[in-house]
Amino acid sequence: GGVVDAEYFEHYGSVPPPRRVDGGLGEHATYPTSSLAVTVLVPNDKVGLVIGRGGASIRELQRKSGARIVVAREVDANRRENTRPVTITGPASFIEIAKALITE
């Protein structure tokens, strides 16, 4: 833990502060200043694996990498190449981790 201020202690007592379930990353994460967006093409037959049942896989990929990952809608798929764009947003280091996890 960290330093517990008096107001916190009064409110919660000696219990540890509530932890974010997503490991502290997610929509409200504070990114290092330079945030980039990179698009990778994922084969249509692999898009389901990236998203996972009910979005479970994509949430896990975002949690592990710290990057924001958005899979394009099916109407935006490239029919000729049979791929779908996946946009990864965040600092370069987060993007590299996400790309490695996606192409795994």
C-alpha positions, 0 to 999 in steps of 0.5 A: 500500500501507499500512504493512507490520508486521514479522510480516507481512514475515517471513511474506510478504516484500515481496509486497503483501498478498492482495487480496479478489477482491470488492473488499473488499465482501461478507458480511464488509464493515463497514457504516456503523452505520445499516443499512436494509432496503428492498424493491423489486418487480421484474417476474417477467420481469426477475428472471432479469436481476437474478440472472444466470446462476449468480448472476453479475449479483446478485453484481456488483450487490452488489459495485458497490453494497456493499449486500446484495441478496436476491431472494425465492423464486418461492413468495413472488412476488406473482402478482396483480401479477406481481412478486417482492420484492427486499430491499436491505440496507445504509446508505442510500447503498448502497441508493440505488446498488443500486436505481438499478442494479436499475431500470436 
